[in-house]
Amino acid sequence: MSRKRVKLLVDSLTRSSKHFNKSEVECLVNLFDTLVAKASSHFAGAGFDRTVFRDTLHSAFGLTDEVMLDRVFSAFDRSNTGSITVVEWVEGLGVLLRGTLEEKMKCKIDLYANIW
């Protein structure tokens, strides 16, 4: 992605993000690009798949429960495409890491509702 497109994307995500400042969004976009590079060529440029997502959450947060990781992936993948886009990545991490109690409760209810 060109520098200009990255800057426009970071600016847009910073305006829409309630949980991250500009430098944090920039770091998350850079991490996203790194994860996309790991993804299979099927998703290259569009996002990364469930395997990369699960590996990332496992290494970053120590999450090991496969069912829960699949549910979290589904919560992030709001477009239901089978890959996580940069917008879904930033917004999902916003709720997961810095969401309000209300946002986290809604997310947990959605996660557990899908299990039953």
Secondary structure by P-SEA (a helix, b strand, c coil): ccaaaaaaaaaaaaaacccccaaaaaaaaaaaaaaaaacccccccccccaaaaaaaaaaacccccaaaaaaaaaaaaccccccccaaaaaaaaaaaccccaaaaaaaaaaaaaaac
